[in-house]
Amino acid sequence: MADGAQGGAYDVAIVGAGFSGLYMLHRLRELGLSARVFEAGPSVGGTWYWNRYPGARVDIESQEYCYSFSPELDAEWTWSERYAAQPELLAYLNHVADRFDLRPDIQLETRVTAAHYAEAARRWMVTTDRGERVTARHVVMATGCLSVAKEPDMPGADSFAGASYHTHRWPDGGVDFTGKRVAVIGTGSSAIQAIPQIAAQAAHLTVYQRTPNFSVPAHNGPTDPAVAADWAANRAQYRQEARDAGFAIRAVRQAEETALAVSPEERAAAFEARWAHGGFCLLGAYSDLIFDKAANDTAVAFVADKIRSLVEDPATAEKLIPKTYPIGSKRICVDTGYYQTFNRPNVSLVDLIETPIEAITPAGVRTTAGEERFDAIVYAIGFDAMTGALSKIDIRGKGGAALRDRWAEGPKSYLGLMVAGFPNLFIVTGPGSPSVLSNMAVSIEQHVEWISDCIAWMGERQADAIEASEAAQEAWVAHVNEVADLTLYPQANSWYLGANVPGKPRVFMPYIGGFPAYREKCAEVAAKGYEGFLVTAGGA
Ligand code: NA7
């Protein structure tokens, strides 16, 4: 039976009102359960509320980066561009909140600070930064994989007299850089989207690059009416094709042949065609690009030549070409005019490997080559990915064990969904699931549906607790590592490995075995009565 929502007692407490939290609430409502969403931000939207820096847009085509659960929602929403920009994505999520009347159960500007499991009562005690305490049978962490930003750790960062910005929390209403001397620190996806926009406005832009990234053109533009019509006619089939694709991204168009099985001319033509199409599909050109270093080298060489052809100054081009890790082993960026921006007379590039930052000073940035003065510094330095948001909350399971202690050596979970010792605590797209190595929209729907089905199943059996068994968790973690080691991914110092956060254990966090295999495994586990989980009813 569903708990009433009186007295702050819910069936489910959901943390976060982004893509995951909104759909989770909708599904639970359909089951007749009481649920409350706690969202730290002043709006729904999660990632797409916070990341509103200039140029912020999704790197997966909009037609497949959205919910698929409601044909009515699909029918009434149109995407104006091939890759939606942040304002449109935020408008979409707000529309979803309104359309499904979700707002009454969402509490904004409320950060969950703690969640403690009361073993005898089999309930979670959830505490917020407003001093509220509510209880819930289940907690769903819909906290996002890239929601806790890294803070500038360079000496003197607080001393800068100009304006400091972080791409992750851009001021409402934007920033006017006209006439300003601006520094951007970082060259990840956020910076690569922001740099062309800032360069077009600023008097001068200096880009501080520690590790160059591989970037491919988006070829973004207004939605092609023929593409929209094709999707409208074949949406169900295309969505299924996405679910059946390794990264759950239909547009990758994964080829089956291997790179070295074809002639260099044929390979060049294939890469060229995919570069002309734009986006992640370059990595789908051959099946062995993420497994075989020699195959990968062919794609590296292709992109390096592209960079050389796009950047007029040969020395700058060489600095922009990644040389220390395989292509794809860090998420490739999808850009609009990134490399060409370095041809502008008002843009310069500083290679921090050659001349590292010594300090941020009151006037600007000092590297080993000297000090440069700025009016504004933009930090685009990334996130404490995948575990950051969970570690920030004081989560305590059975015996008062803290999740952050259990994960001190790296995150362990069963299917990225649950953690042994933390009954009734679900994670959406947690470490150990495909999450950031997949189309998040597809992965989120699969997780939300699995979790709500599980909660419904428990309700039917009057089960009051479910948790991952230690044995199933250990076996899954071993499998996640085993498949990661079959690929080139661990060769890059990426945030997939926690390598971007000093002191974070080096563990490959997402599951690289492919979304279809993962989805099948989750379905099989559920079909076998939640195999690998311990289920208790009435204390038994
Ligand atoms: P990323 O991809 O983690 O990029 C962060 C960038 O900031 C990257 O170039 C880092 O260089 C650089 N960085 C981080 N710390 C420093 C310091 N201390 N000094 C200089 N440079 C630094 O984050 P994004 O926000 O761009 O993108 C995250 C994801 O969002 C992206 O993959 C998409 O999925 C969307 P490093 O590589 O560590 O040498």
Residues whose N, C-alpha, C, O or C-beta is under 5 A from the ligand:
A	BS01	NA7	I185 G186 T187 G188 S189 S190 A191 R210 T211 R331 A380 I381 G382 F383 W495 N500
